[in-house]
Amino acid sequence: MNKVPMTIHGEQKLREELNQLKTVERPRIIQAIAEAREHGDLKENAEYHAAREQQGFTEGRIKEIESKLSGSQVIDVTKIPQTGKVIFGTTVDIINLDTDDTVCYQIVGDDEADLKHKKISVNSPIARALIGKEEGDVVVVKTPNGGVEYEIDQVRHI
């Protein structure tokens, strides 16, 4: 089985969600099911059916998170010596050579990707173009509108 890369922060968020689901949501749903059962006939009891449906979603999410955590390889980029090379977990400042705009991205796992917070998936076209390159290198990212050239300005391990 291939290990899926994940940052320490990504693992921490998944563990927090798992803890929340197991210690707060699961007992709340069990209580809701018990209360709905007390109302009598389960065939026409909407509260019971809603609670059971919610239980199914919660249990599915718990299994999904446990599976992701068991198949993950947590990488702490702060413990890796800085060489100026773009690797998983690094934060990269790139300059669009056409517009001179500077953008900063952190390369993270698929589950952690969040463009609003400037976190891009290691499998995204930009990250794939950047991985393995060094500060000062020019990379071409293939987009639907053609190739866009970026210069790698700075690589940080934060």
C-alpha positions in Angstrom: 0.0 0.0 0.0 1.4 3.4 -1.0 1.7 5.9 1.9 0.0 9.3 1.3 2.1 12.3 2.3 0.6 14.6 5.0 1.9 17.5 6.9 1.9 17.6 10.7 -0.8 20.2 10.7 -3.0 18.1 8.4 -2.6 15.1 10.7 -3.4 17.2 13.7 -6.6 18.5 12.1 -7.8 15.0 11.1 -7.1 13.7 14.7 -9.0 16.6 16.2 -12.0 15.9 13.9 -11.8 12.2 14.7 -11.8 13.0 18.4 -14.8 15.3 18.0 -16.8 12.7 16.1 -16.0 9.9 18.6 -16.4 11.9 21.9 -19.1 14.4 21.1 -21.1 13.6 17.9 -21.3 9.8 18.4 -22.7 10.0 22.0 -25.1 12.8 21.0 -26.5 10.8 18.1 -26.9 7.7 20.3 -28.8 9.8 22.8 -31.0 11.2 20.0 -31.8 7.6 18.8 -32.7 6.5 22.3 -35.0 9.5 22.8 -36.7 8.9 19.4 -37.2 5.2 20.3 -39.1 6.3 23.4 -41.7 8.1 21.2 -43.1 4.7 20.0 -43.7 3.5 16.4 -40.3 3.6 14.6 -41.8 3.3 11.1 -43.3 6.8 11.1 -40.8 8.4 13.4 -39.0 11.1 11.5 -36.7 11.9 14.4 -35.5 8.3 14.6 -34.8 8.0 10.9 -33.0 11.4 10.9 -30.8 10.3 13.8 -30.0 6.9 12.2 -29.1 8.7 8.9 -26.8 11.0 10.8 -25.3 8.1 12.6 -24.5 6.5 9.3 -22.8 9.6 8.0 -20.8 10.0 11.2 -19.6 6.4 11.3 -18.7 6.6 7.7 -16.6 9.7 8.3 -14.9 8.1 11.3 -13.9 5.1 9.2 -12.7 7.4 6.4 -10.5 9.5 8.8 -9.1 6.3 10.4 -8.2 4.9 7.0 -6.5 8.2 5.9 -4.5 8.3 9.1 -3.4 4.7 8.9 -2.3 5.2 5.3 -0.5 8.4 5.7 3.2 9.3 6.0 3.5 12.4 8.1 6.3 14.7 7.0 7.7 17.4 9.2 9.4 19.8 6.8 10.9 21.8 9.6 13.2 18.9 10.4 14.5 18.6 6.9 17.6 20.7 6.1 16.9 23.7 3.8 18.6 23.3 0.5 16.5 25.7 -1.6 14.9 22.8 -3.3 11.1 22.5 -3.5 9.8 19.4 -1.7 6.6 18.3 -0.1 5.6 20.6 2.7 7.7 23.6 1.7 6.3 27.0 1.3 7.3 28.5 -2.1 7.2 32.1 -3.3 6.9 32.2 -7.1 6.8 35.1 -9.5 4.6 35.1 -12.6 7.1 36.2 -15.3 4.3 37.7 -17.4 2.6 39.8 -14.8 5.4 40.1 -12.1 2.8 39.0 -9.5 4.2 37.1 -6.5 2.3 34.3 -5.0 3.1 32.1 -2.0 1.9 28.5 -1.8 2.5 25.6 0.6 2.6 22.2 -1.0 0.4 19.8 1.1 -1.4 16.5 0.8 -4.7 16.2 -1.1 -6.9 16.3 2.0 -5.2 19.5 3.2 -5.4 21.5 0.0 -7.2 24.8 0.5 -6.6 27.5 -2.1 -8.1 30.2 0.1 -5.3 29.6 2.6 -2.7 29.2 -0.2 -2.3 25.5 0.3 -2.1 23.5 -2.9 -2.2 19.7 -3.4 1.1 17.9 -4.2 -0.8 16.5 -7.2 -1.8 19.9 -8.6 -0.3 21.1 -11.9 1.6 23.9 -10.1 3.0 21.7 -7.4 4.0 19.0 -9.9 5.9 21.6 -11.9 7.6 23.0 -8.8 8.7 19.7 -7.0 12.4 19.0 -7.4 13.2 22.5 -8.7 15.4 25.0 -6.8 15.3 28.7 -6.0 16.0 30.8 -9.2 14.7 28.1 -11.5 12.0 29.0 -14.1 9.2 26.5 -14.4 6.4 26.3 -16.9 2.9 25.4 -15.6 0.5 24.0 -18.1 -2.9 25.6 -17.9 -6.0 25.4 -20.1 -4.9 28.8 -21.6 -1.4 27.6 -22.3 1.9 27.5 -20.4 2.6 30.1 -17.7 6.2 30.8 -16.6 7.0 31.2 -13.0 10.4 31.9 -11.3 11.0 30.3 -7.9 11.9 33.2 -5.7 12.1 31.6 -2.2 11.7 28.1 -0.7 11.0 28.0 3.1 10.6 25.1 5.5 8.0 26.5 7.9 
